[in-house]
Amino acid sequence: MKRNVLIILGVALFVVGIIISAQHILASQNDRPLAEDEIKEFIASKYSGEIKEITRHGDLFEAILERETGIYKIVINADERSIEGLEILEARGKQIDEEKAKEIALNDVEGEVEDAQFIKNENPPVYKIKVKTDTEVIVVTVHAKSGEIINRTEEKPEEPKEQEKTLISEKEAKQKALSAVSGEIDDLELITINGIPTYEIEIEIEINDEEDVTVLVDGYTGETTITYED
């Protein structure tokens, strides 16, 4: 009986010794800094998601973690085997659709939707809904996630572009001049009068070969002005 007690006691002491040794080994492992190849496993033990990138800055490691809820930057202290910081780079969540954004805009401004755009690159992402009323066009900006109206602005109408003017040809200018005065063209020159290109055309009239008439032809409109030379 006494022998059995001694055997049991010996086994118990052996097991306790193994447990103490294992704890000592684990404590030693936890005391040492994380190696670079252990960082990924360390993060995975704490967070779910896909690790996109790991970079080292001295004793600190920065990891980019992508999850359904967003993209995060995690800072790990290798010496302390701890998380130093967690930063949200991009938050993700359900957002309203375009039809809901239009509905929100029309509840705010009575009119008809002319255009709707989703602006993903803005922070936060928004819908810009252009609503035409009886008197104006209003652009309603709707938060893509909360549905909150961020602002509304009146769209200024585009100023009509000045019609590009085309210079008439010398042939057309001659026809205009001869329609105003019958004769034979002696000379033609393109000049500028008050910023307007003008054809200056000298015509020798048929009734008096010695008398010349100068006809000014507007280079844009073709309007003529006649001056007689003494």
C-alpha positions in Angstrom: 0.0 0.0 0.0 2.8 2.3 1.0 4.5 1.5 -2.3 1.4 2.4 -4.3 1.2 5.8 -2.6 4.8 6.5 -3.4 4.2 5.6 -7.1 1.2 7.9 -7.3 3.1 10.6 -5.6 6.0 10.2 -8.0 3.7 10.3 -11.0 2.0 13.5 -9.7 5.4 15.2 -9.2 6.4 14.2 -12.7 3.3 15.7 -14.2 3.6 18.9 -12.2 7.2 19.1 -13.4 6.1 18.8 -17.0 3.4 21.5 -16.6 5.9 23.9 -14.9 8.4 23.3 -17.7 5.8 23.9 -20.4 4.7 27.1 -18.7 8.3 28.2 -18.5 8.8 27.5 -22.2 5.6 29.3 -23.2 6.6 32.3 -21.0 10.0 32.4 -22.6 8.5 32.4 -26.1 6.0 35.1 -25.2 8.9 37.2 -23.8 10.9 37.3 -27.0 10.1 39.8 -29.8 7.9 38.7 -32.7 9.9 37.6 -35.7 8.9 39.1 -39.1 7.5 35.8 -40.3 5.2 35.6 -37.2 3.5 39.0 -37.7 0.9 37.6 -40.1 0.0 34.8 -37.7 -0.1 37.2 -34.8 -2.6 39.4 -36.6 -4.7 36.4 -37.7 -5.0 35.3 -34.1 -6.7 38.6 -33.3 -8.6 39.7 -36.4 -10.3 38.0 -39.3 -9.8 39.3 -42.8 -7.2 39.3 -45.5 -3.8 40.8 -44.8 -2.8 42.8 -47.9 0.5 44.2 -47.0 3.1 44.2 -44.1 5.9 46.8 -43.8 8.5 47.2 -41.1 9.6 50.5 -39.4 12.2 49.6 -36.8 10.5 47.6 -34.0 7.1 48.4 -35.4 5.2 46.6 -38.2 2.3 48.2 -40.1 -0.2 45.8 -41.7 -3.1 46.6 -44.1 -6.0 44.4 -43.3 -9.1 44.2 -45.5 -12.4 43.1 -44.0 -16.1 43.3 -45.1 -16.5 46.3 -42.8 -13.6 48.2 -44.3 -9.8 48.5 -44.7 -7.7 49.0 -41.6 -4.1 49.8 -40.8 -2.7 47.9 -37.8 0.5 48.9 -36.0 2.2 46.0 -34.1 5.0 46.4 -31.6 7.2 43.4 -32.2 9.1 43.8 -28.9 6.0 44.0 -26.8 4.0 41.5 -28.9 1.1 44.0 -28.8 -1.1 46.1 -31.0 0.0 49.7 -30.8 -2.7 51.2 -33.0 -5.7 50.5 -35.3 -6.7 53.0 -37.9 -9.7 52.8 -40.3 -8.6 53.7 -43.8 -11.9 53.0 -45.5 -15.2 52.3 -43.8 -17.6 50.1 -45.7 -21.3 49.5 -45.1 -24.6 49.3 -46.9 -25.5 52.4 -48.9 -28.8 53.6 -50.4 -29.4 53.0 -54.0 -29.9 55.7 -56.7 -33.7 55.4 -56.7 -33.8 56.0 -52.9 -31.5 59.0 -53.3 -33.8 60.4 -56.0 -36.8 59.9 -53.7 -35.0 61.8 -50.9 -34.1 64.6 -53.2 -37.7 65.0 -54.5 -39.1 65.0 -51.0 -36.8 68.0 -50.4 -37.3 69.8 -53.7 -40.5 69.6 -55.7 -39.7 69.0 -59.4 -38.4 66.5 -61.9 -35.1 64.6 -61.8 -32.9 65.6 -64.7 -29.8 63.7 -63.8 -28.3 61.6 -61.0 -24.7 60.8 -60.3 -22.9 58.7 -57.7 -19.7 60.3 -56.6 -17.6 57.4 -55.0 -14.4 59.3 -54.6 -15.8 62.0 -52.3 -15.6 61.6 -48.6 -18.2 60.6 -47.8 -19.5 59.1 -51.0 -22.6 61.0 -52.2 -25.3 61.1 -54.8 -25.8 64.4 -56.7 -29.4 64.7 -57.9 -30.2 67.4 -60.3 -33.9 68.5 -59.9 -35.6 70.8 -62.4 -38.3 73.0 -60.9 -40.6 75.5 -62.6 -38.1 78.3 -62.2 -34.7 76.8 -61.6 -32.4 73.7 -61.4 -31.4 72.6 -57.9 -28.6 70.1 -57.2 -29.3 68.1 -54.1 -26.3 66.3 -52.5 -27.4 63.1 -50.6 -25.1 61.1 -48.3 -24.8 57.7 -49.9 -25.0 55.8 -46.6 -27.1 57.7 -44.2 -29.5 59.3 -46.8 -28.9 62.7 -45.2 -29.1 65.8 -47.4 -25.7 67.4 -47.1 -26.5 70.5 -49.2 -28.5 71.9 -52.0 -27.2 74.4 -54.6 -28.8 76.3 -57.5 -27.2 75.4 -60.8 -26.4 78.5 -62.8 -27.6 78.3 -66.4 -24.9 78.1 -68.9 -24.2 81.5 -70.6 -24.9 81.2 -74.3 -21.8 80.9 -76.3 -21.1 83.8 -78.6 -21.6 82.5 -82.1 -18.3 82.1 -83.9 -18.0 84.6 -86.7 -16.8 83.6 -90.1 -14.9 85.8 -92.4 -16.5 86.1 -95.8 -14.2 85.4 -98.8 -12.7 87.9 -101.1 -15.0 86.7 -103.9 -18.0 87.3 -101.7 -16.7 90.8 -100.7 -16.2 91.7 -104.4 -19.8 90.6 -105.2 -21.1 92.8 -102.3 -19.1 95.7 -103.6 -20.1 95.4 -107.2 -23.8 95.0 -106.0 -23.4 98.4 -104.4 -21.5 100.1 -107.1 -21.2 99.2 -110.8 -17.7 99.4 -112.2 -14.4 97.6 -112.3 -12.4 96.6 -109.3 -9.0 98.3 -109.2 -7.7 97.1 -105.8 -8.7 95.1 -102.8 -7.2 95.1 -99.3 -8.2 93.5 -96.0 -7.9 96.0 -93.2 -9.2 96.3 -89.6 -11.6 99.0 -88.6 -12.6 99.2 -84.9 -11.5 95.6 -84.4 -13.6 94.4 -87.3 -11.9 92.9 -90.4 -13.0 94.9 -93.4 -12.4 94.6 -97.1 -11.4 97.9 -98.7 -12.3 97.7 -102.3 -11.5 100.4 -104.9 -13.8 100.5 -107.9 -13.4 102.5 -111.1 -17.0 103.5 -112.1 -18.1 103.1 -115.6 -19.6 106.6 -116.1 -16.4 108.3 -115.2 -13.1 106.4 -115.8 -11.2 109.0 -113.8 -13.4 108.7 -110.7 -12.8 106.0 -108.2 -15.1 104.8 -105.5 -14.0 103.0 -102.3 -16.4 100.4 -100.9 -15.9 99.1 -97.4 -17.3 95.6 -96.9 -17.7 94.3 -93.4 -15.8 91.0 -93.2 -18.4 89.3 -91.1 -21.8 90.7 -92.2 -21.0 91.8 -95.8 -22.6 95.2 -95.1 -21.2 97.9 -97.4 -20.2 101.6 -97.0 -19.4 103.7 -100.0 -17.0 106.6 -100.1 -16.3 108.7 -103.2 -12.9 110.1 -104.0 -12.5 113.6 -105.4 
